[in-house]
Structure formats: C-alpha cells, structure tokens
Amino acid sequence: MARAMNILLVEDNSLDAMMIRRALSKVAPDAAVAHASDGLEALDLLESDRLRPPYFVLLDINMPRMNGHEFLERLRSARAGSDTVVFVFSTSDCPRDIAKAYRQHANGYIVKPHDKKGMMASLATLRDFWELCEPPPKPGSPPR
C-alpha cells in the first residue's frame, strides 16, 4: 500500500509553484501539498503542526527573506527538525549550492527541470522513491 505523500512546497516563484502543483496532481493525485513562499513561512508552518505526517519538504534555494540554505540551517539546528526529510528542488545547478545543501543535510538535490515533461518525470521518480523508503521515526518515539 502506498504511503501518504504530504508535501510542504517551499517556492517563491508563483509560476513554478503552479507548475509543480499541476505536475504533482498528475503523478501523485492523492498528494496533499501545502505551500510556503519562503523559508520563514515554511518554518512557521512546520512549527504550527498543521502538516500531516509523514511529510517531506520540497525546497527552492533562491528565495527572498529566508533562502533555502538559511532554512536548512535553522531547521537542522532545531531538535524537532533534525529528522525532517528535505529534497532541494531548485533551478540552481551551481556546485557550491549543491555541496552546501548536502553539508546542511539535505536528503537530496534535484535540479528543477524547465519543461513540463521533465518536471513530471522528476516528480514521478521522487514519488516512487518516497513510496519505497521507510519514514523516519516520529520525534520522541522509542527505537524499534
């Protein structure tokens, strides 16, 4: 049985956010997608407990107010955010951005495709990966 796909999309570009949501509606029609337009808004959502677990974050890097790297730094420094699954989904293919995201413990880095077909293929692969993986334990739960 497929596991729920609850996603926090952190994307400042409204056109990209719409394209990602449309692609997800095709490849993962049951996915619940919450949206934040920058890292600060994303942290507020995560701290509010309004997201249904299990979930993962789909994170852009280049955003105003708080960019993706700043978000990752804040998230990973918080005890509750240390196990949050984060996939960077950015147009940046800059080796420095990629290396920095992995140093900040991003779970994956995907260069955002510019076309509909590539977007759908990337998100379908991410869906399949998510369904295959075991979720991290809930914070505070005893080890199995």
Buried (B, 14 or more C-beta within 10 A) or exposed (E): EEEBBBBBBBBBBEEBBEBBBEBBEEBBEEBBBBBBBBBBBBBEBBEEEEBEEBBBBBBBBBBEEBBBBBBBBBBBEEEEBEEBBBBBBBBBEEEEBBEBBBEBBBBBBBBBBEEEEEBBBBBBEBBEEBEEEEBBEEEEEEEE
